[in-house]
């Protein structure tokens, strides 16, 4: 049975939902990275790397999928064009992506390379006034290659890549130098035996200005109970 089909069966059968802590965010490297990233905004070459990690507070067996609800926000009420990176109508479409790579010395791999991890990133349907929400996914294609995670060991779950394209020159998108806060509100780890590990602790890192502090502001509007629930899943 494929991983996605297996997860669907586990969900329909009533998967066990377990709470955990230990989610981490850094720039550049897992564990040894920095909490604030500065960029001169003077080139279209290269990319910046956000590393999402997890240090279990109990043993977690055979993880086959990870999802992380993330947010970028700005202290003003306007999102800079440089950060409009998702969707065909954005200033820099495709400039935000997710990858799985070998971690640095401080972290263990969450995924066996032989398992064929697939990745995707989606923007959530919720509109915010001063930022955007997105969810990167990693799914292990071969569940027989799922790895155990042991208590106290940091694991690199994924890398969110912010490309430097269209920063300068003709067609450049403004706002690269504006301070931002990047947060990971919650992660969901799905195991081969049907557990859903709900990982909290809401770490955040900053872009350009280390003192940036903000929360995404959701416009006030009338909504159904079903729509409200999707904000906090």
N, C-alpha and C positions, 0 to 999 in steps of 0.2 A: 504494500500500500504506500502511495506517495505521501510525503510529509503534509501537504495541504489537506489531502483527504483524511489523513490520520487526525489532524487537528480538528477538522470539522466533526468527525465522529466523537472525539473527546469532548468537544463543546456540547453536542447534542446529548451526550451521555451524562453530562453534569460534571465538568472538570472541577478539580479541587483548586480553589484560589487561596494562595498563601502570601502573607505580607512579609516584606523584607526591606532592609536598608542597604546602603553601600554603593549607590550610584555615584559615579564620578565624571567630571568634565575637565579637560585641559586642552591647551593649544599645543600642537607639535608632537608631543610624545605622551605615551600612557604613563601616568604617575609622575614622571620627572619633567613634565611640560610646564608651561607658564599659565598664569591665570588671566593675564592681560596681554593682548597681542597688538603691537603697533606696526603699521605699514605706511610707507611714505607715499603711497598712491601715485607712483611715478612710472609704473610699467604695466603692460598688459600680459606679461609673461609670468608663469608660475601660478601657485595656488597656496592657500592657507588651510591648515588641517585642524579640525576639532576632533579630539579623541574621546569617545564615550567608553567608560570602563565600569566594572562591577567587582566589588569585593564582598563575597558572600559572608553572612553571619551564621550560616549553617550550610551543610553540604547540599548541593543541588545536582541531581543526577540527570545526565543525558539531555542537554538542551538542544532543541531543534529549530527554534525561532526566537528572535528578539525584535521587539518594537519599542521605540522610544518617542514619547511625545515631547517635542521641543518647541521653543519660542525664541524669536528675536524681537527686541523692542527698543525704543528710543525715547529719550526724555521729552522730546517735543511731540506734537500730535501729528506730525507728517513723517511718513516713511520715505527715506531717500531713494531715488531711482536706482542707485548702485546696489541696493538690497532687494530690488524687485527681480528675483532670480528664478521664480517658479511660474510656469504657465506661458503659453505662446505669446500673450500680449505684454509680457514683461520686458523691461529694458535690457536685462541680461538673462534671457531664458537659458536654462540648462547650466547656469553657473554654480548651482548647488547640487551635489551628488553624494552618494554614499559608497564606500569601498570596504572591503575586508583585506587586510594586509598582515604580514608577520609583525607582531608587536616588538617593542624595544625590550631591553633587559629587565625592566621593572615589572613587567606584566606577562602573564601566560596567555596563549591563544585560546579564545573561546570556541574556535571552529577548526576542525581537522581539514587541511587543504584538500585532502583526497575526497572529502564529502561534497565538494561542488557547491559552495554557498552562493546563493543568488541574492541580489540586492535590489531595492527600489526605494524611492522617496516620494511622498505625496504631500500636497498642501491640504490642510484641513479646510472644511467648508466654512468654518467660522470666520467672519470678517472682524478684524480688530482695527482700531483707529491709528495706532502708533507702532505697528509691527505685523508679524505674521506667525502662524503656527504651522508646523510640519511634522511628519512622522517618517523617519527612516526605518526600513525593515531589513533584516537578514534572515534568510531561510536556508537551512541545510537540506540540500537535495537528496542526499543519501543518509537516511536516519540511522543506519547501522554504524555510521561514523560519528555519531553524537558523542560529545565529551562530557565527563563529569566535572563539576566545579566544586572545589573543596574550600571549607571555611578558612577565611583569613588570607587567601591568595588573590591578588588583583588579576582580573582578566580584561583584555581589550575586546569589547563587544563589536565596535565598528569605528570607522573614520568618516566624518562628514567633511567633504571637500568644498571649499569656497574658492572658485576660480577667479583669477585677476583680470579676466577679459573685459574689454571696453572700460578700462579705468582712465586712460588718457587718449588724446588724439581725436580724430574725426569719429563722431558717433559715440563718444564717451558718455557714461552715465554718472551724474553728479552725486556727491554725498559720501564718497569713500572715507573721508576723514572724520565724519560725524561719529561720536561715541555711541556704542550699542551694548546691550546686555544680551547674552545668549544663555538660556536656561534649559535644563532637562527636567520637566516636571515629574515624570513617572516613566518607568520602563516595565514592559511585560515580557517575561521569559517563559516560553512554552517547552515543557519537557516531553519526552517520548511516552511517559506513562500517564499523560493527561493533566499534569499539574500546570497551573498558571501562577508563576511567581510575580507578584505585584511589587515592584521595587520603587520605593520612595526616596526621600532625602533631598530632592530638588536642588542639585548643585547649579551654580551659574559661573560664567566667566565673562570677561569684558573685551570689547574691541576699541582700540585707540585711546580711550579715556578710562583709566582704572577706577575712577569714582562713579562711573555711570550706574545708576540705580533706577530701575523702572519695572513696571508690570504692564502686560498687554491690556489695553482697555477695550472691552467689548461694547459696541454700541447698545444703548438701551432700546429694546423693542419687545413687542408682544410675541410670545412663542408658545407652542404646545409643550406639554410635559415631556413628550418624547424628544423634542428638539433640545430642551434644557438638559436632559440626561446625557446627550451626546457630548456636551462640553466637559463632562467629568468622568468619562469612561476610561 
